[in-house]
Amino acid sequence: MSGPSEKRQIDQLLGHLFRHEAGKMAAVLTRYLGAEHFEVAQDLVQDTLLKAMETWPFHQIPDNPSAWLYRVARNRAIDFMRSQQSQAKGKKNYEQEAERVFQLAFEEDEINDSVLRMMFTCCHPSIPQESQIALTLKTLGGLSTSEIAHAFLTNEEAIAKRLYRAKEKIRNENILLEPPGMYELPMRLNSVLKVLYLLFNEGYYSHHPSAHIREDLCEEAMRLTYLLVQHPSTCLPKVKALLALMCLQCSRFDARATASGEIVLMEFQDRAKWSRPLIEKGLQFLAAASEGDQLSEYHIEAAIASVHALAPTWPQTQWPELVKLYEALTVCKPGLMVALNHAIAIGYAQSPAAGIARLEKIQGLENNHLYLTALGNFHLLAQNHSQAENYFNQALKAATLPREIELIKNKLNQCTTQPAAN
């Protein structure tokens, strides 16, 4: 039996495998069992991971843990099919079909990718879009209810209700969760793009307590978006724009945290660490996205990212250009976080006082630590140290992640170390 340290190692390994493999396993199992057994596939994935948790502490960890999980899941799927159907085909045919499907899972490309197929499947037009997205992020993206709640700026209870209603609608109305035909792909594309956008964002601004950046989520979102760009039915300007945004954001990975995991704000990042090849690739996709007359939120957000990517230093950032871009984004994607970023851009383009004035007009973010920190920061820049300290203290109470709390504490320290206004 494993000791405490080995148990921790197994738990960490299983957590890693769950994040990397659970969504794909569910997609592959659904491919084999049929879309009507979508929830059964999820249950089999959970059973497989529980089996690993029960077995591995008493035996040596398999040489290939992922292969072990797939083999166990495959066998459980075969058992389920035997229990559901007649024995006419016999054991051999069940195993052959399972082997064929599981082999395809590792060989397919483009739109036949199992996870991407299931994303389009989950984004069924009969299900409300927000429920489609929550369901897909939960079942295929491997995100927790808490992480999805952060993505939607709501609470876990609201997300749990959305997930429950989506599954109830599927069950009560006998909605067939089948992969869409080629002509249906564009109709479901907006929901799939939203899923990929939120999946990438959760990787880029992770709400996981132990990771500021989850590169695995970002890489998976980029991989799936690239598959869309490669497919003729979904190679549209907005898809290229989303991929451009991802490339430009990922270019800053190496500069966004210290070796010990502390957050480094863009203002203080070492721009020599930014990936020039990724920036160039992002600019290429953005240029390609300009073809045609479509203008999506992804175009504007990618343009915003490009302004930052091309700025030699923080003071040389083209803030007036960013103000215009955020004004355009407000039109096509109104929301509190867009309003927050618009106000911050105004503060840097004009003055801290202008930023404070615009921030104070926003209603609905009074308990948001990012909003409170932005107010504190502009008061600090204006050398209003008592007001800055007040807002930073409020932000400390609102923040939940240790790395964010540490960042706000550093801001608080600046209130006493910087000279006050005369």
C-alpha positions as CSV (number, residue, x, y, z in Angstrom):
1,M,0.0,0.0,0.0
2,S,1.3,3.5,-0.8
3,G,2.4,5.9,1.9
4,P,1.3,9.5,2.3
5,S,3.8,10.9,-0.2
6,E,2.9,8.3,-2.8
7,K,-0.8,9.0,-2.2
8,R,-0.3,12.7,-2.9
9,Q,1.6,11.8,-6.1
10,I,-1.2,9.6,-7.2
11,D,-3.8,12.3,-6.5
12,Q,-1.8,14.8,-8.4
13,L,-1.4,12.4,-11.3
14,L,-5.1,11.6,-11.4
15,G,-6.0,15.3,-11.2
16,H,-3.7,15.9,-14.2
17,L,-5.2,13.0,-16.1
18,F,-8.7,14.2,-15.4
19,R,-8.0,17.7,-16.8
20,H,-6.3,16.3,-19.9
21,E,-8.2,13.1,-20.6
22,A,-11.7,13.2,-19.1
23,G,-13.3,15.3,-21.9
24,K,-11.7,13.3,-24.7
25,M,-12.6,10.0,-23.0
26,A,-16.3,11.1,-22.7
27,A,-16.3,12.1,-26.4
28,V,-14.7,8.8,-27.5
29,L,-17.1,6.8,-25.4
30,T,-20.1,8.7,-26.7
31,R,-18.9,8.0,-30.2
32,Y,-18.9,4.3,-29.4
33,L,-22.1,4.1,-27.3
34,G,-24.1,6.5,-29.4
35,A,-25.2,10.1,-28.6
36,E,-28.3,8.9,-26.8
37,H,-25.9,7.5,-24.1
38,F,-24.2,10.9,-23.6
39,E,-24.7,10.9,-19.8
40,V,-23.7,7.2,-19.5
41,A,-20.4,8.0,-21.1
42,Q,-19.7,10.7,-18.5
43,D,-20.6,8.2,-15.7
44,L,-18.3,5.6,-17.2
45,V,-15.4,8.2,-17.2
46,Q,-16.1,8.9,-13.5
47,D,-16.2,5.2,-12.7
48,T,-12.9,4.7,-14.5
49,L,-11.2,7.5,-12.5
50,L,-12.7,6.1,-9.3
51,K,-11.3,2.7,-10.2
52,A,-7.9,4.2,-10.6
53,M,-8.2,6.0,-7.2
54,E,-9.1,2.7,-5.6
55,T,-6.5,0.5,-7.4
56,W,-3.3,2.5,-7.9
57,P,-2.6,3.2,-4.2
58,F,-2.4,-0.6,-3.7
59,H,-0.4,-1.4,-6.8
60,Q,2.3,0.3,-8.8
61,I,1.2,3.2,-11.0
62,P,0.8,1.8,-14.6
63,D,3.7,2.5,-17.0
64,N,1.2,4.3,-19.3
65,P,-1.5,5.7,-17.0
66,S,-3.5,7.2,-19.9
67,A,-3.6,3.9,-21.8
68,W,-4.7,2.2,-18.6
69,L,-7.7,4.6,-18.2
70,Y,-8.7,4.2,-21.8
71,R,-8.5,0.4,-21.6
72,V,-10.7,0.3,-18.4
73,A,-13.2,2.8,-20.0
74,R,-13.3,0.7,-23.2
75,N,-14.0,-2.5,-21.3
76,R,-16.8,-0.8,-19.2
77,A,-18.3,0.5,-22.4
78,I,-18.3,-3.0,-23.9
79,D,-20.0,-4.3,-20.7
80,F,-22.6,-1.6,-21.0
81,M,-23.4,-2.4,-24.6
82,R,-23.7,-6.1,-23.8
83,S,-26.2,-5.3,-21.1
84,Q,-28.3,-3.0,-23.4
85,Q,-28.4,-5.0,-26.6
86,S,-29.0,-8.6,-27.6
87,Q,-26.1,-11.1,-27.7
88,A,-26.6,-11.6,-31.5
89,K,-23.4,-9.9,-32.5
90,G,-21.4,-11.7,-29.9
91,K,-18.5,-10.5,-27.7
92,K,-16.0,-10.4,-30.6
93,N,-17.9,-7.8,-32.6
94,Y,-18.4,-5.5,-29.6
95,E,-14.7,-5.6,-28.9
96,Q,-13.8,-5.0,-32.6
97,E,-16.2,-2.0,-32.8
98,A,-14.8,-0.6,-29.6
99,E,-11.2,-1.0,-30.8
100,R,-12.1,0.6,-34.1
101,V,-13.6,3.7,-32.4
102,F,-10.8,4.1,-29.9
103,Q,-8.2,3.8,-32.6
104,L,-10.0,6.5,-34.6
105,A,-9.9,8.7,-31.6
106,F,-6.1,9.0,-31.9
107,E,-6.0,9.1,-35.7
108,E,-8.7,11.6,-36.7
109,D,-8.1,15.2,-37.7
110,E,-10.0,18.2,-38.7
111,I,-13.8,18.2,-37.9
112,N,-13.7,14.5,-37.1
113,D,-11.7,15.2,-33.9
114,S,-13.8,13.5,-31.2
115,V,-13.8,16.4,-28.7
116,L,-14.6,19.0,-31.4
117,R,-17.4,16.8,-32.8
118,M,-18.9,16.5,-29.3
119,M,-18.7,20.3,-28.9
120,F,-20.9,20.7,-31.9
121,T,-23.1,18.0,-30.7
122,C,-23.6,19.6,-27.2
123,C,-24.3,23.0,-28.9
124,H,-27.8,21.8,-30.0
125,P,-30.0,24.7,-31.1
126,S,-32.9,23.3,-28.9
127,I,-30.9,24.0,-25.8
128,P,-30.5,27.7,-24.6
129,Q,-27.1,29.0,-25.6
130,E,-25.8,29.7,-22.1
131,S,-26.8,26.1,-21.1
132,Q,-25.1,24.7,-24.2
133,I,-21.9,26.5,-23.3
134,A,-22.0,25.5,-19.6
135,L,-22.8,21.9,-20.5
136,T,-19.9,21.7,-23.0
137,L,-17.4,23.4,-20.6
138,K,-18.4,21.0,-17.9
139,T,-18.5,17.7,-19.8
140,L,-15.7,18.3,-22.4
141,G,-13.7,21.2,-21.1
142,G,-13.1,19.6,-17.7
143,L,-14.0,22.8,-15.9
144,S,-15.5,22.8,-12.4
145,T,-18.8,24.4,-11.7
146,S,-16.9,27.1,-9.8
147,E,-14.6,27.8,-12.8
148,I,-17.6,28.1,-15.2
149,A,-19.3,30.4,-12.7
150,H,-16.3,32.7,-12.9
151,A,-16.4,32.6,-16.7
152,F,-20.0,33.8,-16.6
153,L,-19.6,36.2,-13.7
154,T,-22.2,34.4,-11.7
155,N,-22.4,31.9,-8.8
156,E,-22.1,28.2,-8.7
157,E,-25.8,27.7,-7.9
158,A,-26.8,29.5,-11.1
159,I,-24.5,27.3,-13.2
160,A,-25.7,24.1,-11.4
161,K,-29.3,25.1,-12.3
162,R,-28.3,25.7,-16.0
163,L,-26.6,22.3,-16.2
164,Y,-29.6,20.6,-14.6
165,R,-32.1,22.3,-16.9
166,A,-30.0,21.4,-20.0
167,K,-29.9,17.7,-19.0
168,E,-33.6,17.8,-18.1
169,K,-34.5,19.3,-21.5
170,I,-32.4,16.7,-23.3
171,R,-34.1,13.9,-21.4
172,N,-37.7,15.2,-21.4
173,E,-37.8,16.3,-25.0
174,N,-35.8,13.3,-26.2
175,I,-33.3,15.6,-28.0
176,L,-31.0,13.5,-30.0
177,L,-27.4,14.6,-29.3
178,E,-26.1,13.6,-32.7
179,P,-23.1,15.2,-34.5
180,P,-24.5,17.8,-36.9
181,G,-24.3,17.4,-40.7
182,M,-22.0,19.6,-42.7
183,Y,-24.7,22.1,-43.5
184,E,-25.5,22.5,-39.8
185,L,-22.0,23.3,-38.6
186,P,-22.1,27.1,-39.3
187,M,-25.4,27.4,-37.4
188,R,-23.8,26.0,-34.2
189,L,-20.5,27.7,-34.7
190,N,-21.1,30.7,-32.5
191,S,-21.7,28.6,-29.5
192,V,-18.6,26.5,-30.2
193,L,-16.5,29.6,-30.6
194,K,-17.8,30.9,-27.2
195,V,-16.9,27.6,-25.6
196,L,-13.4,27.8,-27.0
197,Y,-13.1,31.4,-26.0
198,L,-14.1,30.7,-22.4
199,L,-12.0,27.6,-22.2
200,F,-9.0,29.6,-23.3
201,N,-9.8,32.4,-20.9
202,E,-10.0,30.0,-18.0
203,G,-6.5,28.7,-18.9
204,Y,-5.2,32.3,-19.4
205,Y,-6.7,33.7,-16.2
206,S,-7.1,30.5,-14.2
207,H,-9.3,30.5,-11.1
208,H,-7.7,27.2,-10.0
209,P,-6.0,27.9,-6.6
210,S,-2.7,26.4,-7.5
211,A,-2.2,27.7,-11.1
212,H,-2.2,31.3,-12.4
213,I,-1.9,29.9,-16.0
214,R,-3.2,26.6,-17.2
215,E,-1.3,26.1,-20.4
216,D,-3.1,22.8,-21.1
217,L,-6.5,24.5,-21.4
218,C,-5.1,27.2,-23.6
219,E,-3.3,24.7,-25.9
220,E,-6.4,22.6,-26.2
221,A,-8.5,25.6,-27.1
222,M,-6.0,26.7,-29.7
223,R,-5.8,23.2,-31.1
224,L,-9.5,22.9,-31.6
225,T,-9.8,26.5,-33.0
226,Y,-7.0,25.6,-35.5
227,L,-9.0,22.6,-36.6
228,L,-11.9,24.9,-37.3
229,V,-9.6,27.1,-39.4
230,Q,-8.5,24.1,-41.4
231,H,-12.0,23.0,-42.2
232,P,-13.7,24.6,-45.2
233,S,-17.1,24.8,-43.6
234,T,-15.9,26.7,-40.6
235,C,-12.9,28.6,-41.9
236,L,-14.5,32.0,-41.4
237,P,-13.1,35.4,-40.5
238,K,-14.4,35.3,-36.9
239,V,-12.7,31.9,-36.4
240,K,-9.3,33.3,-37.7
241,A,-9.8,36.3,-35.5
242,L,-10.3,34.1,-32.4
243,L,-7.1,32.1,-33.3
244,A,-5.3,35.4,-33.7
245,L,-6.4,36.5,-30.3
246,M,-5.2,33.3,-28.7
247,C,-1.8,33.5,-30.4
248,L,-1.3,37.1,-29.3
249,Q,-2.3,36.3,-25.7
250,C,-0.2,33.2,-25.5
251,S,2.9,35.2,-26.7
252,R,3.1,36.6,-23.1
253,F,3.1,33.3,-21.2
254,D,6.7,33.3,-20.2
255,A,6.5,36.9,-18.8
256,R,3.2,36.7,-16.8
257,A,4.6,35.0,-13.7
258,T,7.7,34.9,-11.7
259,A,9.6,31.6,-11.1
260,S,7.8,31.3,-7.8
261,G,4.4,31.7,-9.4
262,E,3.7,35.4,-8.5
263,I,1.6,37.4,-11.0
264,V,3.6,39.9,-13.1
265,L,1.3,42.7,-14.5
266,M,1.8,43.6,-18.1
267,E,3.2,47.0,-17.0
268,F,6.2,45.3,-15.4
269,Q,6.6,42.3,-17.8
270,D,10.0,41.7,-19.5
271,R,8.9,42.1,-23.1
272,A,12.0,40.4,-24.3
273,K,10.3,37.2,-23.0
274,W,7.3,37.7,-25.3
275,S,7.3,35.2,-28.1
276,R,7.9,37.0,-31.4
277,P,6.9,34.0,-33.5
278,L,3.5,33.8,-31.8
279,I,3.0,37.5,-32.2
280,E,3.8,37.2,-35.9
281,K,1.5,34.3,-36.2
282,G,-1.3,36.2,-34.4
283,L,-0.8,39.2,-36.7
284,Q,-1.0,36.9,-39.8
285,F,-4.3,35.4,-38.6
286,L,-5.7,38.8,-37.8
287,A,-4.8,40.0,-41.3
288,A,-6.5,37.0,-42.8
289,A,-9.5,37.6,-40.6
290,S,-10.0,41.1,-42.2
291,E,-11.2,39.5,-45.5
292,G,-14.9,40.0,-46.1
293,D,-17.2,42.4,-44.2
294,Q,-17.6,40.5,-40.9
295,L,-16.6,42.2,-37.7
296,S,-17.0,40.1,-34.6
297,E,-16.0,40.6,-31.0
298,Y,-13.0,38.4,-31.6
299,H,-11.8,40.8,-34.3
300,I,-11.8,43.7,-31.9
301,E,-10.3,41.7,-29.0
302,A,-7.5,40.5,-31.2
303,A,-6.9,44.1,-32.4
304,I,-6.7,45.1,-28.7
305,A,-4.2,42.3,-28.1
306,S,-2.2,43.4,-31.1
307,V,-1.8,47.0,-29.8
308,H,-0.3,45.7,-26.6
309,A,1.9,43.2,-28.5
310,L,3.3,45.9,-30.8
311,A,4.0,48.4,-28.0
312,P,7.8,48.6,-27.3
313,T,7.1,49.6,-23.6
314,W,4.2,50.2,-21.4
315,P,4.3,54.0,-21.6
316,Q,4.5,53.7,-25.4
317,T,1.2,51.8,-25.6
318,Q,-1.2,53.5,-28.0
319,W,-3.9,54.1,-25.3
320,P,-6.1,56.4,-27.5
321,E,-6.3,53.6,-30.0
322,L,-7.3,51.2,-27.3
323,V,-10.0,53.5,-26.1
324,K,-11.5,53.5,-29.6
325,L,-11.3,49.7,-29.8
326,Y,-13.0,49.3,-26.4
327,E,-15.8,51.7,-27.6
328,A,-16.3,49.4,-30.6
329,L,-16.3,46.3,-28.3
330,T,-18.9,47.9,-26.1
331,V,-21.3,48.1,-29.0
332,C,-21.0,44.4,-30.1
333,K,-20.3,42.9,-26.7
334,P,-21.7,45.1,-23.9
335,G,-20.8,43.9,-20.5
336,L,-19.3,44.9,-17.1
337,M,-15.8,43.6,-17.8
338,V,-15.7,45.4,-21.1
339,A,-16.8,48.6,-19.4
340,L,-14.1,48.0,-16.8
341,N,-11.3,47.7,-19.3
342,H,-12.7,50.6,-21.3
343,A,-12.5,52.8,-18.2
344,I,-8.9,51.6,-17.5
345,A,-7.9,52.5,-21.1
346,I,-9.4,56.0,-20.6
347,G,-7.5,56.4,-17.4
348,Y,-4.2,55.7,-19.1
349,A,-5.0,57.6,-22.3
350,Q,-6.2,60.8,-20.5
351,S,-5.5,60.9,-16.8
352,P,-6.0,59.0,-13.5
353,A,-8.9,61.3,-12.7
354,A,-10.6,60.5,-16.0
355,G,-10.2,56.8,-15.3
356,I,-11.7,57.2,-11.8
357,A,-14.6,59.2,-13.1
358,R,-15.4,56.5,-15.7
359,L,-15.0,53.7,-13.2
360,E,-17.4,55.3,-10.8
361,K,-20.1,55.3,-13.4
362,I,-20.0,51.5,-13.6
363,Q,-22.7,49.8,-11.6
364,G,-22.6,46.1,-10.7
365,L,-18.9,45.6,-9.9
366,E,-18.9,47.1,-6.4
367,N,-17.7,43.8,-4.9
368,N,-15.4,42.8,-7.7
369,H,-11.7,42.8,-6.7
370,L,-10.5,43.7,-10.2
371,Y,-12.8,46.8,-10.2
372,L,-11.7,47.8,-6.7
373,T,-8.1,47.3,-7.5
374,A,-8.4,49.5,-10.7
375,L,-9.9,52.3,-8.6
376,G,-7.2,51.9,-6.0
377,N,-4.5,52.0,-8.7
378,F,-5.7,55.2,-10.3
379,H,-6.0,56.9,-6.9
380,L,-2.4,55.7,-6.2
381,L,-1.2,57.2,-9.5
382,A,-3.0,60.4,-8.6
383,Q,-1.2,60.2,-5.2
384,N,-4.5,60.0,-3.3
385,H,-3.0,57.5,-0.9
386,S,-5.8,57.3,1.6
387,Q,-8.5,56.7,-1.1
388,A,-6.1,54.1,-2.7
389,E,-5.6,52.3,0.6
390,N,-9.4,52.2,1.1
391,Y,-10.1,50.6,-2.2
392,F,-7.2,48.1,-1.9
393,N,-8.5,47.0,1.5
394,Q,-11.9,46.5,-0.1
395,A,-10.3,44.5,-2.9
396,L,-8.5,42.3,-0.4
397,K,-11.8,41.3,1.2
398,A,-13.3,40.5,-2.2
399,A,-10.3,38.5,-3.6
400,T,-10.2,34.8,-3.1
401,L,-7.1,33.5,-4.8
402,P,-3.8,33.7,-2.8
403,R,-1.8,35.1,-5.7
404,E,-4.3,37.9,-6.3
405,I,-4.4,38.7,-2.5
406,E,-0.6,38.9,-2.6
407,L,-0.7,41.3,-5.6
408,I,-3.2,43.6,-3.8
409,K,-1.0,43.5,-0.7
410,N,1.9,44.7,-2.8
411,K,-0.3,47.6,-4.0
412,L,-1.2,48.4,-0.4
413,N,2.5,48.6,0.5
414,Q,3.0,51.2,-2.3
415,C,0.5,53.5,-0.5
416,T,3.0,53.9,2.3
417,T,6.3,53.8,0.4
418,Q,5.4,56.3,-2.3
419,P,5.4,60.0,-1.5
420,A,2.0,61.6,-1.0
421,A,0.6,64.5,-3.0
422,N,1.4,68.0,-1.6
